[in-house]
Amino acid sequence: MDPKEQFDRQAKYYANSPTFSSGLSLDLLSKLLKNKTFTKGLDIGTGSGFTAFEISKTCTSVEGIDISTGMLDEANRIKNERKIKNVNFKIGYAEDLDYDDDSFDLITCRTSAHHFKDIEKAINEIERVIKNDGSIYMIDTITSDQKILNDWHQKIETIRDKSHIKNYSLLEWKNYFEGSKLYLKEIHQTRVNMELEDWMERSGTNESDKNILRNEYDNANNKIKKFFGIEKINNDFKFYWPVGLFYLEKY
């Protein structure tokens, strides 16, 4: 499925999700940005705009881009409700940023890179539009380098949301950055805590696939359950995906 179609259809669910409006990764980003100031920020894959709103506290102006008109409608609605004046939203693609070289001194990308069709091209574009003294914060769910864990994770994500491309491991992320002119200054790890039924509802997973996922969680082996924190609670499952936050600058 095309990610645009997926997120246009489910935009209101994502806009109302505490996973995106708050959560550990947004709290971590807020702490890392504390007492810093920037002139112009860019939030890539902004969705309902929650990361753009967070960085607007430290930026003079912020551009938030996304491929989904439905998501941007929600972002503009929330912007107006919160009376935020220094954020502008528009359609935009990570692999083809519609900005001049050296346009931004802050770039963020939170929980969207696993939908990018060409992650290397997206990183190259970020490298192009960030200023030499700029800061980049890439945040996304990550997976394991161990095949059994990696394979299960990718399978689950794809059953739940057909627009999913790939979750990358820490090693894969490091390799992508090493192939660019971006310097990886810090890595922070956190997690996103979820419940299976809510997670499936948010993505509009059909009933047949929901049953497949319930069965996968119920019958996962102990190694998988331990790594992803899977616990059965009544008729639901609690679990988490690991999250990596990568702080980078251009050479």
HUFENDA-V300634 format. One record per run of one state. SS is the DSSP state (h for helix, s for strand, l for the rest). FROM is the first residue (numbers start at 1). TO is the last residue. Records with the same first field share a line. If there is no record, write none. Layout:
BEGIN
SS: FROM-TO  FROM-TO
END
This chain:
BEGIN
l: 1-2  16-17  22-23  34-37  45-49  56-58  67-68  83-86  92-92  94-95  97-103  111-112  116-118  144-146  161-167  179-181  204-206  220-221  228-230  234-235  251-251
h: 3-15  18-21  24-33  50-55  69-82  113-115  119-129  147-160  170-178  196-203  207-219  222-227
s: 38-44  59-66  87-91  93-93  96-96  104-110  130-143  168-169  182-195  231-233  236-250
END
